[in-house]
Amino acid sequence: MKAKHAIKTLALSALLLSPLAQANLNVMPHEPYARAMAPGAVTSAVFVTFANRSQEDINIVAAETPAAGKVELHDVIKEGDVMKMRQVDHITLAAKGTTELKPGSLHIMLFDLKQPLNEGDDIEVTVTYDNGQKQSFTAPVKKVMAGMKKHEHHH
């Protein structure tokens, strides 16, 4: 009976420790930042580049931050001549590649902010992967000028 209890305790400990141990070391967030809010704004967004060093695609299926009441994964698509933001159920991080979440593209959208995000603040962001693992990072709040981070890509 003691062995059964020890196994349960060990399993529970492993479950509790895995998010803290950054178990998903194959994915590294680089240069994260949150957009400072303009006066009157009620939303913000988090941008970050993820490097996936594993042999398999990994999907982000959720994100959260204590700074916001609601967090969604978003993409921007072009419909005719109009750019529209839409919620997506996951963001795929390609195997052996980098995926950039940036203005005008994939991003983590923040709603119901507890307080305005001002330049110089930091927020803690946690993403959840499709394997159930979570990974946290700190995103400094920066001013992002409209169009500043847009890049034209020609292939």
C-alpha positions as CSV (number, residue, x, y, z in Angstrom):
1,M,0.0,0.0,0.0
2,K,2.9,2.4,0.8
3,A,4.4,1.8,-2.7
4,K,1.1,2.8,-4.3
5,H,0.9,6.0,-2.2
6,A,4.6,6.8,-3.1
7,I,3.9,6.4,-6.8
8,K,0.8,8.7,-6.6
9,T,2.9,11.3,-4.7
10,L,5.7,11.0,-7.2
11,A,3.4,11.3,-10.2
12,L,1.7,14.3,-8.6
13,S,5.1,15.9,-7.9
14,A,6.2,15.4,-11.4
15,L,3.0,16.9,-12.7
16,L,3.4,20.0,-10.5
17,L,7.0,20.5,-11.2
18,S,7.0,20.1,-15.0
19,P,5.7,23.6,-15.9
20,L,8.2,25.1,-13.4
21,A,11.0,23.1,-14.8
22,Q,10.4,24.5,-18.3
23,A,10.0,20.9,-19.5
24,N,9.6,22.1,-23.1
25,L,13.2,23.1,-23.6
26,N,13.0,22.4,-27.3
27,V,11.0,25.7,-27.7
28,M,12.7,28.9,-26.9
29,P,10.9,32.3,-26.9
30,H,13.1,35.2,-28.1
31,E,12.7,38.9,-27.8
32,P,9.1,38.9,-26.4
33,Y,7.3,42.2,-25.9
34,A,3.8,43.5,-25.3
35,R,2.5,46.6,-27.1
36,A,2.1,49.7,-24.9
37,M,-1.5,50.9,-24.9
38,A,-2.5,54.1,-26.7
39,P,-4.8,56.4,-24.7
40,G,-8.3,55.0,-24.8
41,A,-7.2,51.6,-26.0
42,V,-8.8,48.6,-24.3
43,T,-6.7,45.8,-25.8
44,S,-3.0,45.0,-26.4
45,A,-1.0,42.2,-27.9
46,V,2.1,40.2,-27.2
47,F,4.7,39.5,-29.9
48,V,7.6,37.0,-29.7
49,T,9.7,34.8,-31.9
50,F,9.7,31.1,-31.0
51,A,12.6,28.8,-32.0
52,N,11.5,25.1,-32.2
53,R,14.6,22.9,-32.1
54,S,12.6,19.7,-32.1
55,Q,12.0,17.3,-35.0
56,E,8.3,17.8,-34.8
57,D,5.9,20.7,-35.3
58,I,4.6,21.9,-31.9
59,N,1.3,23.9,-31.6
60,I,0.5,26.6,-29.1
61,V,-3.1,26.0,-28.1
62,A,-3.6,28.7,-25.4
63,A,-2.0,31.6,-23.7
64,E,-2.6,33.4,-20.5
65,T,-1.3,36.4,-18.5
66,P,-2.4,37.8,-15.1
67,A,-2.5,41.2,-16.9
68,A,-5.5,40.3,-18.9
69,G,-8.9,38.8,-18.2
70,K,-9.1,37.1,-21.7
71,V,-6.3,36.0,-24.0
72,E,-6.7,34.7,-27.6
73,L,-4.4,33.5,-30.3
74,H,-4.9,35.7,-33.4
75,D,-3.8,36.0,-37.0
76,V,-4.3,38.7,-39.6
77,I,-5.7,37.7,-43.0
78,K,-6.3,39.8,-46.1
79,E,-9.9,39.7,-47.4
80,G,-9.9,41.6,-50.7
81,D,-8.2,44.9,-49.8
82,V,-9.0,44.7,-46.1
83,M,-6.8,43.3,-43.4
84,K,-8.9,41.4,-40.8
85,M,-7.9,40.0,-37.4
86,R,-9.3,36.6,-36.5
87,Q,-9.0,34.2,-33.7
88,V,-7.2,30.9,-34.4
89,D,-7.3,27.7,-32.4
90,H,-3.5,27.2,-32.5
91,I,-0.3,28.6,-33.8
92,T,2.1,26.0,-35.3
93,L,5.8,26.3,-34.5
94,A,7.5,24.5,-37.4
95,A,10.0,21.8,-36.6
96,K,13.6,23.0,-36.7
97,G,12.4,26.5,-37.5
98,T,11.4,29.9,-36.1
99,T,7.9,31.3,-36.0
100,E,7.6,35.1,-35.5
101,L,4.6,36.5,-33.8
102,K,4.6,40.2,-35.0
103,P,2.3,43.1,-35.8
104,G,0.1,42.5,-38.8
105,S,0.5,38.7,-38.5
106,L,0.3,36.0,-35.8
107,H,0.1,37.4,-32.3
108,I,-1.3,36.8,-28.8
109,M,-4.2,39.2,-28.2
110,L,-5.0,40.6,-24.7
111,F,-8.5,41.6,-23.7
112,D,-10.0,42.9,-20.4
113,L,-6.7,44.3,-19.2
114,K,-6.6,44.8,-15.5
115,Q,-4.7,48.1,-15.9
116,P,-3.1,50.0,-18.9
117,L,0.1,48.5,-20.2
118,N,2.7,51.3,-20.1
119,E,6.2,51.4,-21.6
120,G,8.6,50.0,-19.0
121,D,6.1,47.6,-17.4
122,D,6.7,43.8,-17.6
123,I,4.0,41.2,-17.9
124,E,4.3,37.4,-17.4
125,V,2.9,35.3,-20.3
126,T,2.4,31.6,-20.2
127,V,1.7,29.6,-23.4
128,T,0.3,26.0,-23.4
129,Y,1.4,23.5,-26.0
130,D,-0.6,20.7,-27.6
131,N,1.3,18.2,-25.4
132,G,-0.1,19.9,-22.3
133,Q,3.2,21.5,-21.3
134,K,3.3,25.2,-20.4
135,Q,6.1,27.7,-20.8
136,S,6.3,31.1,-19.2
137,F,8.3,34.2,-20.3
138,T,8.4,37.9,-19.3
139,A,7.4,40.4,-22.0
140,P,8.5,44.0,-21.5
141,V,6.0,46.6,-22.6
142,K,7.2,48.7,-25.5
143,K,5.8,51.4,-27.7
144,V,5.1,50.1,-31.1
145,M,4.6,52.7,-33.8
146,A,2.1,51.8,-36.6
147,G,4.0,50.2,-39.4
148,M,7.3,50.1,-37.6
149,K,7.7,46.4,-37.5
150,K,6.2,45.6,-40.9
151,H,8.6,43.9,-43.3
152,E,8.0,43.3,-47.0
153,H,8.9,39.7,-47.8
154,H,9.7,38.9,-51.5
155,H,10.2,35.3,-52.5
